Amino acid sequence: MTVQDLWLLSPELSLAFLAGLLFVLDLVLERKGVLAVIALVGLLLPLAFSVLLWGEVAGWLSVLAPLPDEEPGRAIPGLFGTLVVDRFALFFKFLFLIVVGLVILASTDYVAKLRQLQGEYYVLILVSTLGMLLLAAATELLSLYVALELTALPLAALAAFLRDSRSTEAGIKFLLLSGLSSAVLLYGMALTFGLTGSTELKEVAAALRGALGGDIPFGSYTLLAGATLMVAGFGFKIASVPFQMWVPDVYEGAPTPITAFLSVASKAAGFAVILRVFYAAFGSVDLDWGALFAVLSIASMTLGNLVAIAQRNIKRMLAYSTIAHAGYLMVGVAAVSSRTPDGTTFGPEALLFYLAAYAATNLAAFFAVIAFVNQTSSEMIDSFAGMGRRSPWLAALLAFSLVSLTGIPPTAGFMGKLFLFSAAVKSELAWLAVVGVLNSVVSAYYYLRVIRVMYFQPPPTEERGVSSVPLRVALGSAALGVAFLGLAPWPVLYLAHRAALALSP
Amino acid sequence: MLTATVFLPLVSAVIIVLWIRNPRAVRLIAGATFVADFALSILVFTRYDRSVGGFHLLEQYKWLPGTDVTFQYLLGVDGLSSPLVLLTGLLGLSAFFVSWEIRHRVREYFVWLLVLQTSVMGVFVALDFVLFFILWELELVPMFFLISIWGSGRKEYSAMKFLIFTLLGSAFMLVAILALFFSTGTFDMRQVLTSDLRTLVIPLQVVFAFFFVAFAVKLPIWPLHTWLPDAHTDAPTAVSVMLAGVLLKMGGYGLIRINAAMFPDVAHGAAFFIAVLAVINVLYGAMVTLRQTDLKRLIAYSSISHMGYVLLGISSVGAPGPALSTVGLTGASLQMFTHGTITGLLFVMVGLVYQKAHSRHIPDLGGLASRMPFIATVFVVAGLASLGLPGLSGFVAEVTVLLGTFPVWGVLTALATFGIVLTAGYILLTLRGVLYGPSRERWAHLRDATLVEGVAPVLLAAAIIVIGVYPAVLTQVLRVGASEILALPH
């Protein structure tokens, strides 16, 4: 490990240091609220390092002024080639750090209610984020696996934090299914290693390039098996059909801030690793994994939307909406460059933009749900009746984020879907785009049902609701993000574009 | 100037949301905005130089070029859209006056009405596909809330039905827009109008069909019309006025601006099919209208019938040469304007009757003319315009459509002409049933329209009479627009 590696790993190292510091301080401090403040302030350090690294990768100050020419930017390998610092990894680092910051801000109410394990909450969530940062940067299969486990295990513990039967069930389900999918993933990785002789993605790509051919998809049954198993392993993380069975129960049972974190950050991490593995390692193979993702995408969209209609619990409804959104996101993966007339694809870029938009939207929705559940002590949609009158701003922000999830302008969700579906049309997957927009129409029904309940049903009581300041700040920031991405998508789209360019092998 | 016309209502809406609480102040600001918007729309209409043609009053701002998807802020009017801008301004003002009596949640009501005005005005002048789509979708939110909160009857059901139907149509439109983008490389409507569309990601006919479905839901064209009776009936009066007067025209505008102008060959091939649908609209709509006993529902179904004439005029693109099609398209656009004013006026009158009598059930009403002479007079004017009495604007529009389409689709046009007889039937029966006949005890206490209530009827009736007597004010502009559309090189 050289000094350069220390510099390249500075966001991760500072985050690990922060987690350790919180762990120690938890033993010492009486007032646990200070931990949240320290966590938030401490997050600025990895964020600053990430910004500096972006400047490093792109030429100093590139984050403030655009480069005159389009080139993928430097990709600096580190740690003996097991991870890389390029714009793609840094985009995700920004995303994860901002998301965890907002989630910590919104968790303060929850944590205050926990009788013990308050410090551990923050430590676990930061360690999980650490795993995600490493996941976005990993370029070698085993480090990828380790990072994946580092992401998932703390989340399993966090899901069980409420210690009631539902929460414990959520934790166990997540742990078991996560373990199962990791095993499947590892088997797929082993097959790929066996075929190509190396676990580093670049060398896998080199070994596959030109060495295989013929009529067998992926050029070899071994590789077909390996890749399919890896899709199964990753599919669990992104909540794709048919690996989605854990989602509703875990989302319903876990503490809502953790649900929010799972739905946004865990999913983004899953997509980061899918893009990295499939573009970097399998990009050269003459195959159609895009079609595989297209099929998974349709299945996820349709199942997620149709079952969501029947849900009465808001968290379960949002869980099924997450499954549907995994479907939309996979459209971006399916839009591969080999299908487009001019050889360039808009898919990964649209996907990255939508991940940012989805993060803002889903966080806003979940934070509003936290506030409502605090007020009504019920997670049923019907208990939100009359919220338009009792908590007008909260209801408006929830309505806004639901409109964004549907994909109605002028929200981030609309922009994201516009980009994703245009990528699909460009890759001659117009039928996929048609299915996507039709599904958006179906989803309008259950999203708008919540708006209807909030605004058109009389409230059971007239008392005004209250919510804590940190929660409102977090909710407001997320909602601002939704509006910003919807009205002025170009800065983030630009970042996504630079990040996606770094992806091509 | 176009930016002001489009976004002034939105700015007012934001001001009201942030700073104004007093209902009277809300009404004042909203009223001032609608008056200003109407004035601006008149300016836009008169500033359009019909001797030059083309798109005028352009406003174009290129946002930062992104990557592959670059859309811009582009507004402009031509012969087709400038009368529609005028119509929107006029109907917006009328809708405001009709809303004077709203007492429940006044602030939110006017905010939504202002947002609606912005989005509809914007649809007619947007010349960039993405901007067009955004504004097209934007009207869904205010409509949903306006119908669900201030409506009557099965308001939530109707609002949801309206939303899902329209969303479905625009879902197809989105894919079509993206396909157009990837074959022409631009979202600029002006460039798509003049470019060669033969190389497409998806077949040309499919793109045409997708656009057609989106506009068919809006117009509405049978069999995608089922949202309309519910939405019109259960919406508050002002919203019905806007819905029937302006929103339906978005469908017609789209059909002419996009389907007929950008896909002339496909449109030529599909013209017979379009004409058949138009005749179904006219006749089926009229026949169902005859059976209605709810006054508002009756006017709603009559809308379907009248919009059939718009579609009939559009079907004249099946003609071998542009001479006949020009007449047909001019008639279609004129029918859009006149139908907007006529049906808008009918809804205003129905709203007044309902507000005073609290009943829309025709068998229960009767003999109201003696109690409410002003309302009765204007109601009769509106009814006669609807059935196409010469001297009022409905006649001019319908005659132009029929003249333009008869040489192309003789039999179908003859069938559509029969629709006028049916219209006369239900209009006269309705007028007799509601206004004339023996007066009843139950309505003895009714009073006539107040001064404020009388503004909107007078405005709209004036428009109807003026266009009826001197239609050249509109037809000259419309003809420029129609002939330009038909003269596009392909």
Chai-1 contact restraints between the chains, C-beta under 6 A:
chainA,res_idxA,chainB,res_idxB,connection_type,confidence,min_distance_angstrom,max_distance_angstrom,comment,restraint_id
A,F346,B,D68,contact,1.0,0.0,6.0,A-B,restraint_1
A,I408,B,E137,contact,1.0,0.0,6.0,A-B,restraint_2
A,P409,B,I134,contact,1.0,0.0,6.0,A-B,restraint_3
A,P409,B,E137,contact,1.0,0.0,6.0,A-B,restraint_4
A,P409,B,L138,contact,1.0,0.0,6.0,A-B,restraint_5
A,S422,B,V69,contact,1.0,0.0,6.0,A-B,restraint_6
A,S422,B,L178,contact,1.0,0.0,6.0,A-B,restraint_7
A,V425,B,L178,contact,1.0,0.0,6.0,A-B,restraint_8
A,V425,B,A179,contact,1.0,0.0,6.0,A-B,restraint_9
A,V425,B,F182,contact,1.0,0.0,6.0,A-B,restraint_10
A,V425,B,V201,contact,1.0,0.0,6.0,A-B,restraint_11
A,K426,B,F182,contact,1.0,0.0,6.0,A-B,restraint_12
A,A430,B,I202,contact,1.0,0.0,6.0,A-B,restraint_13
A,A433,B,V175,contact,1.0,0.0,6.0,A-B,restraint_14
A,V434,B,V175,contact,1.0,0.0,6.0,A-B,restraint_15
A,V437,B,A171,contact,1.0,0.0,6.0,A-B,restraint_16
A,V437,B,L174,contact,1.0,0.0,6.0,A-B,restraint_17
A,L438,B,A171,contact,1.0,0.0,6.0,A-B,restraint_18
A,V441,B,L167,contact,1.0,0.0,6.0,A-B,restraint_19
A,V441,B,L168,contact,1.0,0.0,6.0,A-B,restraint_20
A,V441,B,A171,contact,1.0,0.0,6.0,A-B,restraint_21
A,A444,B,L167,contact,1.0,0.0,6.0,A-B,restraint_22
A,F456,B,S148,contact,1.0,0.0,6.0,A-B,restraint_23
A,F456,B,E156,contact,1.0,0.0,6.0,A-B,restraint_24
A,W490,B,L64,contact,1.0,0.0,6.0,A-B,restraint_25
A,W490,B,G66,contact,1.0,0.0,6.0,A-B,restraint_26
A,L493,B,G66,contact,1.0,0.0,6.0,A-B,restraint_27
A,H497,B,T67,contact,1.0,0.0,6.0,A-B,restraint_28
